Amino acid sequence: MRPLAFVDLETTGATATSDRITEIGIVEVDPDGSVREWQQLVNPGTRIPPFIEHLTGISNDMVADAPSFEVVAAEVLERLTGRLFIAHNARFDYGFLKNEFKRLGITFRAPVLCTVKLSRQLFPEHKRHSLDALIERHGLAAEARHRALADAQLIHQFWQLVHAIPGPEAVQAALRALNAHPSLPAHLDASIVDDLPDTPGVYLFYGENRLPLYVGKAKDIRSRVLSHFSADHASAKEMSLAQQVKRIEWVETAGEIGALLQEAALVKRLQPTHNRQLRKNDEVCTWTLVDEGEGWLRPALAFARDLDFSLQSSCYGLFKSSKEATDVLRSLAAEHNLCDILLGLEKAAPGKPCFGHQVKRCKGACVGKEPMAKHTMRLMAALVRLKLQPWPFPGPALIREGEEAHVVDGWRHLGTAGSEAEIYEMMETPRPAFDRDIYKILLKAVGRMEPVKKPSAACRADRSTA
């Protein structure tokens, strides 16, 4: 039997990148069967919410004099190194420890077993596999639920129980099923499976040369990468990609928005051969309206790269080319009985009717049969569904994910900052060109944006002495 570590954590919340550990419980089991138990309160460096205090019984007063994770990190690492990391909903506990170690500049990796998944594999007839469900179903002895060591002891009890019934052979068969890796490409090092993180981020597939074959984003890099190598490939194209992969790299991010922004930037910069979306869009354009007087607003095509979307309030549609923009405007003209001459789609001598009027589609604004203002009203009604959302802030804004902040301005991503000083440094750099894909990402996240506050005195001092 390999060395085991049954682990449970109590935390200030559920997000590993921003919440912190308040208690650690570890039950170590050696190959000879000897058992050691260890429990440690941890000062999280932040307030424990009242709900969590009530749930766990761990109060702010209890952790006030406890050591920080930095102080106990060496002991935690010593107790876990070389052992199979076993936890209930293991992604939670493993993710918190990885992030705590990461803050200290330490890369923590361990083979992981989730007893939720093990229970599902061994007892598929049951729907519930929470720790409370296991206590009730198997008669486990619970001394103090939601305290770290007590819950780690429960996980150890469950492990002992399933080795008795249904027995070691059934457990080993379940573990083989849980650990079965998809068939990896022949030239890909199989050990990479253990290194892949289960965090949000982007991954890059490489073949023979230094340019990537493919860049993808994921909420869980490990699961998403392994899905590319599953036996039931969705298409011949995906199978072809999987067979070409000889090296994998990845970049972890604090959350899904960061992964989306990274993916869009990397695809445009590296131009992977298997990425069809998110390619360069230098010719992206939009319709604006020019006031020609007497109630006539004329559509004018503008390239997005030339516009300041923090100032421009009326833009309609984002098109990959002027041809696509013109085709859409022609379609609207036909649908709403608009004049091709007034829209700039057709040239004619003054006072001459457009072709649409001759075939009774245009209502005659080109020859004075319809007031210009009425034509403009119908044009505005036709364009309304294409209207882009104006930039909602007077200046830059932030999207916070974990301990990072994405700095954005006028629908442009200025960068991702890890400190207040970095935020203001990014605001002083030249803004990147407008990007349609970044706009779509930021538009979906607009509800999470907050305006940038004025820099603190400390931050101004740091910048002045830099």
Secondary structure as UniProt FT lines:
FT   STRAND          4..11
FT   TURN            16..18
FT   STRAND          21..29
FT   TURN            31..32
FT   STRAND          35..41
FT   HELIX           50..56
FT   HELIX           60..63
FT   TURN            64..65
FT   HELIX           69..80
FT   TURN            81..82
FT   STRAND          84..87
FT   TURN            88..89
FT   HELIX           90..103
FT   TURN            104..105
FT   STRAND          112..114
FT   HELIX           115..122
FT   TURN            124..125
FT   HELIX           131..138
FT   TURN            145..146
FT   HELIX           148..164
FT   TURN            165..166
FT   HELIX           168..179
FT   TURN            186..187
FT   TURN            190..191
FT   HELIX           192..195
FT   STRAND          201..206
FT   STRAND          212..218
FT   HELIX           221..227
FT   TURN            228..229
FT   HELIX           236..244
FT   STRAND          247..252
FT   HELIX           256..270
FT   TURN            273..274
FT   TURN            282..283
FT   STRAND          285..291
FT   TURN            294..295
FT   STRAND          297..303
FT   HELIX           304..306
FT   TURN            309..311
FT   STRAND          316..319
FT   HELIX           322..336
FT   TURN            340..344
FT   TURN            350..351
FT   HELIX           355..358
FT   TURN            359..360
FT   HELIX           365..367
FT   HELIX           372..383
FT   HELIX           384..386
FT   STRAND          397..401
FT   TURN            402..403
FT   STRAND          404..409
FT   TURN            410..411
FT   STRAND          412..417
FT   HELIX           420..427
FT   HELIX           436..444
FT   HELIX           446..448
FT   STRAND          449..451
FT   HELIX           457..464
//
